């Protein structure tokens, strides 16, 4: 039904490794570019420098403030979105998609580089090697959507919600961590 070229087969080295370990890590990520080996140590050192961590923390706090003031983290706004009562959240999400699209176009058009001078290569996402092409995307999307609907809040700004005094989000944070650990344990058995 679908040509085999749409999704790559799993490499034999990955299959051999998954037999010995419940969680297999491929030698290289199939659908994202990794930092080149000569720059990896430098990138880790610079990315974990105290000044860089402070900048990340300040940017995260600012983003949390923007999300809070823009009511992006409001359960009421999320319920409005799912009931199609308001365009508020769709406008925010649509704006984010538009900004991302223009940003990707500019990165490609201008040939921008990383802070280390490497070219930024944006490769198309792979469909995965399951029998159903794209299964990893629609299964992940459905699972994420169920969690979003059950929680009544977007799981993205959990820390902003906790910081805003919504203490029940601690349950959501613990659940998100359990889900992450479950994925790590089951990764070798899931369609990728």
C-alpha positions, -999 to +999 in steps of 0.1 A: +000+000+000+028+025+009+062+024-007+089+011+016+110+041+008+087+064+029+099+049+061+133+034+069+139+000+082+155-004+116+193-008+114+206-043+124+229-026+150+198-012+167+180-046+167+211-063+182+214-037+209+176-039+218+180-076+225+205-070+253+188-039+268+152-031+275+159+005+264+179+008+232+197+040+222+204+042+185+239+051+175+225+082+158+191+098+159+172+091+127+152+123+124+173+151+140+208+163+135+231+159+164+260+181+175+291+170+156+315+150+177+343+176+177+319+203+190+300+181+215+322+187+245+323+224+238+285+226+234+279+207+266+304+229+285+290+262+272+254+251+275+259+241+312+279+272+321+264+291+351+257+322+329+240+301+303+219+284+329+209+317+344+199+330+309+178+298+304+161+303+337+154+339+331+140+332+297+118+304+311+105+327+339+097+353+313+079+328+291+060+316+321+049+351+328+038+357+292+019+324+293+002+334+326-007+369+315-019+357+281-041+331+298-024+304+277-022+282+309-058+289+319-079+258+321-109+279+312-093+290+279-084+255+271-119+243+278-132+271+255-108+259+228-120+223+230-157+234+229-150+258+200-164+287+221-134+310+215-107+317+190-082+328+217-061+296+219-064+289+182-051+324+176-021+318+199-014+283+184-018+296+149+005+325+156+031+301+169+028+279+138+031+309+116+062+322+134+078+288+133+071+285+096+086+319+088+116+311+111+123+278+093+120+295+059+144+322+070+169+297+084+169+279+051+168+310+029+196+329+048+217+298+055+220+306+092+245+288+114+247+278+150+267+297+176+295+274+168+294+282+131+279+249+120+252+251+093+217+244+105+204+214+086+166+209+089+159+174+075+123+161+069+109+139+097+110+102+090+078+082+091+093+055+113+097+018+107+064+004+119+038-013+096+017+019+098+036+049+084+035+078+108+022+056+137+046+072+161+031+107+154-006+098+155-002+075+185+018+101+204-006+129+194-036+109+206-019+100+239-009+137+243-044+148+235-060+124+260-037+137+287-045+173+277-082+166+278-081+147+311-059+172+328-079+202+315-046+221+310-017+219+286+011+199+301+037+222+286+035+250+312+033+227+343+059+247+361+042+280+353+010+266+367+027+253+398+044+287+402+010+304+398-003+285+428-022+257+411-008+230+435-029+202+420-005+204+390+020+185+411+000+154+403+002+162+366+040+168+369+045+134+386+022+118+360+043+133+332+075+120+347+060+085+351+049+087+315+084+097+304+099+068+324+074+044+310+083+055+275+119+049+282+112+014+295+089+005+265+108+024+238+123-007+222+088-023+218+071+008+203+068+017+166+094+043+158 
